[in-house]
């Protein structure tokens, strides 16, 4: 499937699946569920997010994990079916990793390089909440080990201004069935010991911060578990929004609320860039909108809500991302 893998690792696939099952069993027993939900509400969240990690494919090395997901889709459609939403691809390293705006992404051995295939369930105007939910899930995993880790909009996780984890979302329509998918890619610096000169002072890893190596399979299971929970909450909220369509007080979005708790973006002076080649505009990050957009206050007091692009911290951060 896709770029030729050096080898597939069914042993790791089985171990990640078993670890994921253990984490879900603990959550079902009443521990670790966001929002403290219980009973039928908790069961609904679990059901709506249980597809994440339904298929897990592990490889020692790939060109791009997202390209492998596209190959999974093509193979499924060639067999006359759609691909399974929630399918995950994990690579020990990526030879041609890509980040936001097509930039090269450093993805050496020792990192968690994960991509998840999703069939979107949100209304088009709320699709921007998917990468936000992925960022919340990634931040929660990082904070299991480094409680000081924070989120920078949209979904970069950093520690003291040094990037720890980056995420990428790509929309995709399959060639044969024209099925819409969302590809979510996560790169977490887990056991990365050194970085290229151009990333010196801009990136860090869990192992460098903690002084010990971590279990990458457990990190992967934790990431899939938290992503499943937050997608479950997001999809449950979507149903609540539809049911309260004519209500003057729509239900609060739990992903937006969690982002507000985890971010250090608000109140900062930032440079906002809409895309590659855009010189950007300075603004103050004020808040996040209910659809995941970043509310910026421009010079003169006018406000603009950004949906996409990136921000660079101008004060109080050295991450440069």
C-alpha positions as CSV (number, residue, x, y, z in Angstrom):
1,X,0.0,0.0,0.0
2,X,1.4,3.4,-0.9
3,X,5.1,4.2,-0.5
4,X,7.0,0.9,-0.1
5,X,7.4,0.2,3.6
6,X,10.7,-1.4,4.8
7,X,8.6,-3.7,7.0
8,X,5.2,-4.0,8.6
9,X,5.1,-4.7,12.3
10,X,2.2,-6.8,13.4
11,X,3.7,-7.2,16.8
12,X,3.5,-3.5,17.4
13,X,0.0,-3.4,16.0
14,X,-1.2,-6.0,18.4
15,X,0.5,-4.3,21.4
16,X,-0.9,-0.9,20.6
17,X,-4.4,-2.4,20.2
18,X,-4.1,-4.1,23.5
19,X,-2.9,-1.0,25.3
20,X,-5.7,1.0,23.7
21,X,-8.2,-1.5,25.0
22,X,-6.8,-1.2,28.5
23,X,-7.1,2.6,28.4
24,X,-10.7,2.4,27.2
25,X,-11.6,-0.1,29.9
26,X,-10.2,2.3,32.5
27,X,-12.1,5.2,31.1
28,X,-15.3,3.1,31.0
29,X,-14.8,2.3,34.7
30,X,-15.1,6.0,35.4
31,X,-11.6,7.4,35.2
32,X,-10.2,9.9,32.7
33,X,-13.3,10.9,30.8
34,X,-13.3,14.6,29.9
35,X,-16.0,16.6,31.5
36,X,-16.7,14.1,34.2
37,X,-19.5,12.5,32.1
38,X,-21.2,9.4,33.5
39,X,-23.9,6.9,32.6
40,X,-25.6,7.2,29.3
41,X,-23.8,10.4,28.3
42,X,-20.4,8.7,28.8
43,X,-21.6,5.6,26.9
44,X,-22.6,7.8,24.0
45,X,-19.2,9.5,24.0
46,X,-17.4,6.2,24.0
47,X,-19.6,4.9,21.1
48,X,-19.1,8.0,19.0
49,X,-15.3,7.8,19.3
50,X,-14.7,4.0,19.4
51,X,-13.9,3.9,15.7
52,X,-10.5,5.6,16.3
53,X,-7.9,2.9,16.0
54,X,-10.3,0.3,14.6
55,X,-7.5,-0.7,12.2
56,X,-3.8,-0.1,13.1
57,X,-1.0,-0.5,10.6
58,X,2.6,-0.1,11.9
59,X,5.7,0.2,9.7
60,X,9.3,0.8,10.5
61,X,9.6,3.5,7.8
62,X,7.4,5.3,5.3
63,X,7.7,8.3,3.0
64,X,4.5,9.8,4.4
65,X,1.9,8.3,6.8
66,X,-0.9,10.3,5.1
67,X,0.1,8.8,1.7
68,X,-0.2,5.4,3.2
69,X,-3.8,6.2,4.4
70,X,-4.7,7.3,0.8
71,X,-3.4,3.9,-0.3
72,X,-5.6,2.2,2.3
73,X,-8.6,4.1,0.8
74,X,-7.7,3.1,-2.7
75,X,-7.3,-0.5,-1.8
76,X,-10.6,-0.6,0.0
77,X,-12.4,1.0,-2.9
78,X,-10.8,-1.4,-5.3
79,X,-12.5,-4.2,-3.2
80,X,-15.8,-2.4,-3.6
81,X,-16.1,-0.9,-0.1
82,X,-15.2,2.3,1.7
83,X,-12.2,2.5,4.0
84,X,-12.8,2.2,7.8
85,X,-13.1,5.6,9.5
86,X,-10.6,5.6,12.4
87,X,-7.9,3.6,10.6
88,X,-4.5,4.6,11.9
89,X,-1.0,4.3,10.3
90,X,2.1,4.5,12.5
91,X,5.6,4.8,11.2
92,X,8.9,4.5,13.1
93,X,10.2,7.3,10.8
94,X,9.2,9.3,7.8
95,X,11.5,10.0,4.9
96,X,9.4,12.7,3.4
97,X,7.4,14.2,6.3
98,X,5.4,17.3,5.6
99,X,4.1,19.9,8.0
100,X,1.9,23.0,7.6
101,X,2.1,24.9,4.3
102,X,4.1,22.1,2.7
103,X,7.1,22.5,4.8
104,X,9.5,19.6,5.5
105,X,8.8,17.9,8.8
106,X,11.7,16.3,10.7
107,X,10.5,12.8,11.5
108,X,13.4,10.6,12.6
109,X,13.4,7.3,14.5
110,X,12.3,7.9,18.1
111,X,9.3,10.0,17.3
112,X,5.6,9.1,17.2
113,X,4.5,9.5,13.6
114,X,0.8,8.8,13.5
115,X,-1.9,9.5,10.9
116,X,-5.7,8.8,11.3
117,X,-8.3,8.5,8.6
118,X,-11.7,10.0,9.5
119,X,-15.1,10.2,7.7
120,X,-16.3,13.7,8.8
121,X,-19.6,13.9,10.7
122,X,-19.6,17.7,11.4
123,X,-21.4,20.4,9.4
124,X,-19.1,22.1,7.0
125,X,-19.1,25.3,9.0
126,X,-17.7,23.4,12.0
127,X,-15.1,21.3,10.2
128,X,-12.3,23.4,11.8
129,X,-13.1,21.8,15.1
130,X,-11.4,18.6,14.0
131,X,-7.8,19.9,14.1
132,X,-8.7,21.7,17.3
133,X,-9.8,18.5,18.9
134,X,-6.7,16.7,17.7
135,X,-4.6,19.4,19.3
136,X,-6.4,19.1,22.6
137,X,-5.9,15.3,22.6
138,X,-2.2,15.7,21.8
139,X,-1.7,18.3,24.5
140,X,-3.4,16.1,27.1
141,X,-1.0,13.2,26.1
142,X,2.0,15.5,26.4
143,X,0.8,16.8,29.8
144,X,0.7,13.2,31.2
145,X,4.4,13.6,31.2
146,X,5.0,17.3,31.1
147,X,2.2,19.2,32.9
148,X,3.8,22.5,31.7
149,X,3.1,21.7,28.0
150,X,0.8,24.2,26.3
151,X,-1.2,24.6,23.1
152,X,-0.6,27.2,20.5
153,X,-3.4,27.8,18.0
154,X,-4.3,25.9,16.0
155,X,-2.8,22.8,17.5
156,X,1.0,23.0,18.1
157,X,2.1,21.6,21.5
158,X,5.1,23.3,23.0
159,X,7.1,23.5,26.2
160,X,8.7,26.8,27.1
161,X,8.5,27.9,23.5
162,X,10.1,24.8,22.1
163,X,7.9,22.7,19.8
164,X,7.1,19.2,21.1
165,X,4.3,18.1,18.8
166,X,2.8,19.3,15.5
167,X,-0.4,18.3,13.8
168,X,-1.7,18.6,10.2
169,X,-5.2,18.1,8.8
170,X,-5.8,17.4,5.1
171,X,-9.1,17.0,3.4
172,X,-9.3,14.2,0.8
173,X,-11.8,12.9,-1.7
174,X,-11.3,9.4,-2.8
175,X,-10.7,8.8,-6.5
176,X,-13.3,6.1,-7.1
177,X,-16.2,6.7,-4.7
178,X,-15.6,10.4,-4.2
179,X,-16.0,9.8,-0.5
180,X,-14.9,12.7,1.7
181,X,-12.2,11.9,4.3
182,X,-10.2,14.0,6.7
183,X,-6.6,12.9,7.3
184,X,-5.1,13.9,10.7
185,X,-1.4,13.6,11.1
186,X,0.5,13.9,14.4
187,X,4.2,14.1,14.9
188,X,5.3,13.9,18.6
189,X,8.9,14.2,19.5
190,X,9.1,11.3,22.0
191,X,12.6,9.8,22.1
192,X,14.3,12.2,19.7
193,X,17.8,13.0,21.1
194,X,19.1,15.6,18.6
195,X,17.7,18.1,16.1
196,X,19.1,19.7,13.0
197,X,20.9,23.0,13.4
198,X,17.9,24.9,11.9
199,X,15.7,23.6,14.8
200,X,18.2,24.3,17.5
201,X,16.3,26.0,20.4
202,X,13.0,25.7,18.5
203,X,12.2,22.0,19.2
204,X,12.4,19.6,22.1
205,X,11.3,16.1,22.9
206,X,9.8,14.3,25.9
207,X,13.0,12.3,26.5
208,X,15.1,15.4,26.5
209,X,12.8,17.2,28.9
210,X,12.4,14.1,31.2
211,X,15.9,12.6,31.0
212,X,14.5,9.2,30.1
213,X,13.1,7.2,27.1
214,X,9.4,6.6,26.8
215,X,7.3,3.7,25.5
216,X,6.2,4.9,22.0
217,X,3.6,2.2,21.7
218,X,2.0,3.4,24.9
219,X,2.2,7.0,23.6
220,X,0.4,5.9,20.4
221,X,-2.3,4.2,22.4
222,X,-2.7,7.2,24.6
223,X,-3.0,9.5,21.5
224,X,-5.6,7.3,19.9
225,X,-7.5,7.0,23.1
226,X,-7.6,10.7,23.8
227,X,-8.4,11.5,20.2
228,X,-11.3,9.0,20.3
229,X,-12.7,10.7,23.5
230,X,-12.5,14.2,22.1
231,X,-14.0,13.2,18.8
232,X,-16.8,11.4,20.7
233,X,-17.4,14.6,22.6
234,X,-17.3,16.7,19.5
235,X,-19.8,14.4,17.7
236,X,-22.1,14.3,20.7
237,X,-22.0,18.1,20.8
238,X,-22.9,18.2,17.1
239,X,-26.1,16.3,17.9
240,X,-26.9,18.6,20.8
241,X,-26.5,21.6,18.5
242,X,-28.9,20.1,16.0
243,X,-31.4,19.3,18.7
244,X,-31.2,22.9,20.0
245,X,-31.3,24.5,16.6
246,X,-33.9,27.1,17.6
247,X,-32.6,27.6,21.1
248,X,-31.3,31.1,22.1
249,X,-28.6,29.4,24.1
250,X,-26.7,26.8,22.0
251,X,-24.8,24.2,24.1
252,X,-21.2,25.1,24.9
253,X,-18.6,23.3,22.9
254,X,-16.4,21.1,25.1
255,X,-13.5,21.1,22.7
256,X,-13.4,24.9,22.6
257,X,-13.6,25.0,26.4
258,X,-10.7,22.6,26.7
259,X,-8.6,24.6,24.3
260,X,-9.1,27.7,26.4
261,X,-7.8,25.8,29.4
262,X,-4.8,24.4,27.6
263,X,-3.6,27.3,25.4
264,X,-1.2,30.2,26.2
265,X,-2.1,32.0,23.0
266,X,-4.6,34.5,24.3
267,X,-3.3,38.0,25.1
268,X,-0.2,37.6,23.1
269,X,1.0,39.8,20.3
270,X,1.3,37.5,17.2
271,X,2.1,37.6,13.5
272,X,-0.7,36.0,11.6
273,X,0.0,34.5,8.2
274,X,-2.8,33.2,6.0
275,X,-0.5,31.1,3.9
276,X,2.9,30.5,2.4
277,X,4.3,33.7,1.0
278,X,2.0,35.9,3.1
279,X,4.1,38.5,4.9
280,X,1.5,38.5,7.7
281,X,-0.1,41.1,9.9
282,X,0.5,41.8,13.6
283,X,-2.4,41.5,16.0
284,X,-3.4,40.5,19.5
285,X,-4.9,37.0,20.0
286,X,-8.1,37.6,21.9
287,X,-10.1,34.4,22.1
288,X,-11.4,31.4,20.1
289,X,-14.7,31.3,18.3
290,X,-17.2,28.4,18.7
291,X,-16.2,27.1,15.2
292,X,-12.5,27.0,16.2
293,X,-11.4,30.2,14.5
294,X,-8.9,32.5,16.3
295,X,-10.3,35.9,17.1
296,X,-7.6,38.6,16.4
297,X,-7.6,42.2,17.3
298,X,-5.9,44.2,14.6
299,X,-4.3,47.6,14.8
300,X,-7.0,50.2,15.4
301,X,-9.2,47.8,17.3
302,X,-11.0,46.0,14.4
303,X,-11.4,42.2,14.9
304,X,-10.9,39.4,12.5
305,X,-11.5,35.7,13.0
306,X,-8.9,33.5,11.3
307,X,-9.8,30.0,10.0
308,X,-6.5,28.5,9.0
309,X,-3.0,29.8,8.5
310,X,-0.7,30.1,11.4
311,X,0.5,32.5,14.1
312,X,4.0,33.3,15.3
313,X,4.4,34.6,18.9
314,X,6.1,37.9,18.9
315,X,6.5,38.3,22.6
316,X,7.3,35.7,25.3
317,X,7.9,32.8,22.9
318,X,10.9,31.5,21.1
319,X,9.3,28.7,19.1
320,X,9.2,30.6,15.9
321,X,6.6,28.3,14.5
